[in-house]
Amino acid sequence: MGGRARACQRIKYDLMADTDTLTHTEEATSLDVPWNVVVHDDPVNLMGYVTYVLMKIFGYDKKKADILMMQVHRQGRSIVWSGEREKAEFYVQQLQSHQLKTSLEKVE
Amino acid sequence: MKAMPTLEGGLRIDAESPNDWTVLRSIVADAGATNGVDLASRLGALISEEAGAEDWEEYIVPDLRESFQDDLAQVGANIESAIFEVDGAAGPVWISRADVFAWYSALNQARLSLEEIFHFGPGENIDPASLPPAMRAAYIRTRFYGTIQELLLDHVMR
């Protein structure tokens, strides 16, 4: 796992199996796109607990955590954090370890 | 059953009869009940192929599973030890601040499992009397677990 800002791909063209091998190298560079950490609604986790976990994991103040929690509750999901992939994976793992339904989505 | 905050910042639950111990023991039993897919796998299934589902299943899900099972083992041991202390008669089980996350986790696992099996939904408009006996008992347990969670959240985790 982990983000890759740059991908280097080596392609070998085997032109004539027994005689020549032409090696052609292509380098592709792409921006490291941000990823969204998404919390989904479920009928079990208490609203106060969702707020508590968002404050604990992201260090959000209560007001911000409450707003995000209400988005989860009313809209069924909320993007609670966006950024670099490795950090996003870490946050998803933390949220899942607190039993919140959480997924990871590439920003479109 | 009675529950109250302690001066040390924890919570005590007083079992008043052998039936109350049975209800407390059911936390671990309910948490372990599944429709064939455990909580760690259900959470893992939320990760898409694009986000690395295969690696998540291989590296993260086993850790989640182990952590959830550790919480259940700890709470189960707390309850059995409390029952042993009073030889199954009326008595307290103490939830210290150090144990609160394991307790909250175990209660949550139990409620998530019951929801997975019975699909109560938000539950505000359910009339327990209208449910079949096994479902009614599960519904009452899930409400009880939720009430203890609220107490933990309000009095211990803050």
Chai-1 contact restraints between the chains, C-beta under 6 A:
chainA,res_idxA,chainB,res_idxB,connection_type,confidence,min_distance_angstrom,max_distance_angstrom,comment,restraint_id
A,M1,B,G52,contact,1.0,0.0,6.0,A-B,restraint_1
A,M1,B,D55,contact,1.0,0.0,6.0,A-B,restraint_2
A,P43,B,G121,contact,1.0,0.0,6.0,A-B,restraint_3
A,P43,B,P122,contact,1.0,0.0,6.0,A-B,restraint_4
A,V44,B,R111,contact,1.0,0.0,6.0,A-B,restraint_5
A,V44,B,L112,contact,1.0,0.0,6.0,A-B,restraint_6
A,V44,B,E115,contact,1.0,0.0,6.0,A-B,restraint_7
A,G48,B,L153,contact,1.0,0.0,6.0,A-B,restraint_8
A,Y49,B,L153,contact,1.0,0.0,6.0,A-B,restraint_9
A,Q93,B,I60,contact,1.0,0.0,6.0,A-B,restraint_10
A,Q96,B,L43,contact,1.0,0.0,6.0,A-B,restraint_11
A,Q96,B,L64,contact,1.0,0.0,6.0,A-B,restraint_12
A,S97,B,L64,contact,1.0,0.0,6.0,A-B,restraint_13
A,Q99,B,N108,contact,1.0,0.0,6.0,A-B,restraint_14
A,S103,B,L46,contact,1.0,0.0,6.0,A-B,restraint_15
A,L104,B,A51,contact,1.0,0.0,6.0,A-B,restraint_16
